[in-house]
Amino acid sequence: MAGHSIPHFQNDAGSPTIRIGVKEFMSVGANPPFDHPHVYLDMGGDTEKVCPYCSTLYTYDPALHAEQTIPAGSLYAPRAA
């Protein structure tokens, strides 16, 4: 993903699994102020990765674009100060 920004995903809904369209990403937990340290995760050759902080299971779905998630709404967008 050189030259591209790394998408950040949040799990305010507490979903056990989030399907995403990338294999390199940041997990932030819930939205601030309830977030955990923003951690970079790389699935490598695998299709699943568990966040070590919030235990969300992220599953790679090649049919999704980088900004899409299932369930919808898990893409993290920082709020302007």
N, C-alpha and C positions, 0 to 999 in steps of 0.2 A: 504493500500500500504506500510505497514511497511517493512523496509529493501530495498525499491526500491527508485530510484531517482524520483523526481516529474518532469514531462515534462513541458517545457516552450513553449508557443505558441505566435507567432507574427502575425500581420495583415498588412504587408506592402501594400498589394493589396487593402485594404479598403473594404474587403468583409463584407456584413452585417451579414452573418452567417458562422461559421466554424464548421464542424462536426468533432468530435474527439472521440477517443476510450477509454478515461478515464473520471472519474468523479472528480478527484482531480488534479489540475494543476496550473500553474502560467501563467498569462497573462502579456505580456510586451508591448503591443501596437505595434508600428512599431519597426524596428531594430534601435539600437543606431546610431546616436545621437538623434533620434526622438522618443525614447521610453518614456513610462510613468513609474511611480513607478511599480516595478515588484510585482504584487499582487497575493496572494494565493487565489484560488477559489475552493470551494467544493460544488458540486451539491447535496450532500446528497441523499435523495430519489427521487429528481427531475431528469429530463432528459435535462434540459436547465438551463443556467446561463448567465446573462448579466454582462460584465465587467463594473464596476462603473466608470472607467476612459475613455475607448475608445468606450464604448457602443457596442462592438462586442457581438453578441449572439453566445454562444458556445452550441452546441447540442451534446449530447452523442449518439454515434452510436456503439452498441455492436459488429458489424461486423468488426470494425476497430481495429488494434493493437495500442498500446500506442503511437507509433511514427508516425502513419498515420493520415492524415488530408484530408478533402475535403472542399475546394479546396486543392490540393497538394501544398507542400512548405510552410506550416504555422508553422512547427516545428522550434523553435528558436534554433540556434546553435551559442554560443558565438564565436567570432573570437579570435584567439590567438594574444596576444600582441606582 
